[in-house]
Amino acid sequence: MLKSQKNLTRFTYETTAFEGWRLCVSRTGTTFTKYFSDKGYGCPRDSLRAAEKTRNKLLRLIDNSRRINGKLSKATIEKAQKILEAA
């Protein structure tokens, strides 16, 4: 069985239509979320791989970016959203 990891939560509920992984990263008041469905990626293991790859790119970007008054810059937020859209 695949277990949830930091920033990745497994969703497998009989009462919902969605099965897959939710990527959720919060930094300095900004939250980035994306869902990776098992159907969209073929199986739970493949959707997890896609979610992990996206999480790693996102964290690399966020952790290496400059802060402006303690917040992420608008450019960083836009780059992060592009990473999520491309996944």
HUUR-V919418 format. One record per backbone hydrogen bond with DSSP energy under -0.5 kcal/mol. CO is the residue of the C=O (numbers start at 1). NH is the residue of the N-H. Records with the same first field share a line. If there is no record, write none. Layout:
CO: NH + NH
This chain:
5: 8
7: 24
8: 5
9: 22
10: 12
11: 20
13: 16
18: 13
19: 38
20: 11
21: 23 + 36
22: 9 + 24
23: 34
25: 32
27: 30
30: 27
32: 25
34: 23
35: 37
36: 21
37: 41
38: 42
43: 47
44: 48
45: 49
46: 50
47: 51
48: 52
49: 53
50: 54
51: 55
52: 56
53: 57
54: 58
55: 59
56: 60
57: 61
58: 62
59: 63
60: 64
62: 65
66: 73
67: 69
68: 71
71: 68
73: 77
74: 78
75: 79
76: 80
77: 81
78: 82
79: 83
80: 84
81: 85
82: 86
83: 87
